[in-house]
Amino acid sequence: MGNVANLRNRQVKGNGKVKFLDKIYIIDIDEKMIDSLMKYFQWETNVELCCCDIESFLKDYIEKIDGVTSAANSFGIMDGGLDKALVDFFGEQLQSNVQRVIQKEFLGEQPVGTCLTIDIPGYNKKILHTPTMRIPQPILDPRIIYTATRSTLVEAIKNQISTITLPAFGHLTGNVKTEIVAQYMRMAYDDVKKTLQETSSINTWEFVYENKNIDGVLFKSYLLGNSPHNKQ
């Protein structure tokens, strides 16, 4: 293993009243993916990068974590990749629990980029179920990596889950390049961490553009009053 140094209604507030996660283990079997992540996370003391499969990690670290993240599909069908490995480790009832909660919360189809906290049967642990795709397929818009990472971190904080695993969102089935995965995951990490320290909860479009990693000429034109929308 390679290393580098239900509270559904709880609100996440900034200005230091809620602390960030104690430990995040980012796990992937691809050394190139880990190398890309290292460029962005090597100085973060609460992030550890592990080049291994999830089952090997859980055998060694199960007592050290509170939550395991699944980069899932919208229907909670856990028959391949990371999902299948989690079912193999935790048991078939895991999939039943996941699908039951998706049915209750979203009528059977969890929107891409959202995150649900679900009990793992037989363990005092949670699964953070975060679909990065509706069905298994390549990810065409890599910005979903930012959304999935951010949703997972926020959900963990809301539910006081202090130590979690994260996959390299979008890398394997999603077929997103390693550098892009690492960049968007770091953007989400920074945004959540910074937001917890902010003293104001009031947003303006100018604030969003300057502080929330927004890019694009069209959006900047909107702020300057040059968009077709503003000329109507």
N, C-alpha and C positions, 0 to 999 in steps of 0.2 A: 504494500500500500504506500503510495507516494504522497507525502504531505508537504504543505507550505504553511513556514511560519507565515346547559349549553348557554355561553356568554355572548349570544348573537347580538344583543342590544348594547354591548359595551362600546363607547365611543373612544376614538383615538384622538387625543388632544396634544397640541404642540407645547412649546415653551418649557420643555424639560420635565413635565409632570409624568410622562410615560417613558420608560427607558427602552432603548433599542435592544435587539436580541443579544444574548450573551455569546452564542456560538452558532455559526453557520458552516456546515460542511457541504461543499459543492463537489459532487461526485460525477465522474465520467470515466469510461474505459479507454478513451482515446488520448494518448499522450500529447498530441498536437492541440487538442481542446484544452487540456490542463495548462499547456505552455501559454496559450492565448489568455486564459484566465489569470495566470500568474502575472502577466504584464499589468493587469488592472487591479489585482487584489493583493499583491504580495506584501504590501505595507499595512494591511488591515489585520489587527491582532485578533479580531473575533471571527475571521474567515480562515478556514482550513480547506485546502484543495486535496482531493483524494483521487488518485488514478487507479480505479478498481471497479468491479461490478458491485451492485447494491447489496447482493446477498453476502458477499465477503465482508463488506463494510458492516452490515448489521450483525453478523456473527461476532465481530470484535467490539462494536460500539453501541450495541442495543441499549445498554444500561446508561449511556451518556447522553442520549437524545430524548426529547419529548415529542417531536413530530417528524414525520417522514412525508416528503412532498412527492406527489405523483404528477408527472407531466402527461396529462390524460387526454381522452376524447370526451365529447359532450355527453355521451350516453353511459359512461361508467363501465364499458365493456373492457375487461382487463385480461385480454387473451394474447398479448404480445409485448415484447420489449420490456421496459421498466415495470409496467403494470403487471405483467405475468410474473416477473421476478418477485414482486411484492406479494402476490397471491401465493406463490410457491413458498415464500418464507412465512407469511402470517396465516395462511389457510384460506380455503374457498369462501368462508363466510365474509371475508373482507369485501369481495365484490358484491355480495348480497347487501351488505350494509351501505356501501357506496351508492348502489342503484336505488335503494330504498330512500336515502336522504335526497338524492337528485329528484326522485319522483315527488317527494314532499315539498321540496323548496322550489323546484322549477318545472314541475309536471313532466319529468322524465328526460329533459334535455337542458343540461347546464350550459349557459352561454360561455363561449370562448373568452378566456382572460379573467374569469371570475374564480374565486377560491372558496371551497367549503371545508370546514373542519369536521371530521367524522371519526368516531371512536373506532379503534382497531380491536376486534373481539379477542378476548383473552390476554390483552396487554393493556397496561396503563399508559397508552400512547395514543397519539392522534395521527390520522392521515390528512394531509393538506391536499385536497383534490383540485387540481388546477388545469383545466383543459387548454391546450395550446392549439387545438384543431377540433373541428366538429367531428370529422372522421379521419382515420389515419391517412395522411397525404402530405406532400411537401408544403412548407409554409411559404406563401408568396409575399406576404407583408411581414418583414422581420420585426416591425414595431410591436407585434404581439408578444415578443420576448420581454420587452420592457413592461408591458401591461401585466403579463403573467407573473413576472418576478415581483413587481410592486404589489399586486393583489395578494400574493403569498406572504410577503413580509408583513403587510398590514394585517392580514388575517391572523398571523401568528402573534403579533403584538396585541391585537384586540382580545385574544383568548389566553394571553399570558403564557404562551408557549415559548420558552426562552432559548431552547437549543433545537435546531432543525437541520434536516438535510435539504439540499436543493439539487436538482439535476441541472445539466447544462441545457436549459430550455431551447428547444428547436434544433438541436444539433443532429440527432440521429435520424429519426423518422422525418423530422421537419426539413432536414438537408440544408440548414442554414450554415454559412461559413463560420469557422471558429472565431475569427476576429470580430465578426458582427455580433455573434452570441455574447462574447465577453463584454463588448462595448455596451450593449443594451442592458445586460444584467448589472453592470456597474452604474449605469445611469439611474436605474431603478433603485439600487442600493443607496446611492448618494441622495436621491430625492427624498426617500423615506427618512433617512437619517437627518437630513437638513430640516425637513418639515417638522420633525419632533422638537427641534430646537427653536423654531420660529415663534415669535410672540404674538403675531397677528394671524387671524384666520380669514381676513378679508382679501379676496382676490380681485384684481382687475386684469384686463387682457394684456396690458403693458407688463404687469407683474408676472403673469403666466409666461409671456414671451421671453422675458429676461431670466426667469428662474426655473422653468420647468422643461428645459431641453426641447423647446419647440423650434423646428426649422421650417424653411419653406418661404419662397418669395411671395406667394399669394397671401400668406398670413401677415407678413410684414406690410404688404400693400394695404391690407385691410386696416391695420393699425394706423397707417399714414393717411387713411381716407381715400385711397386710390382704387379700391376694389369696385367691381361692378355693383356689388350690393350697396355700397355707400352712395353710389351715383343714381340710384333709383329715386 
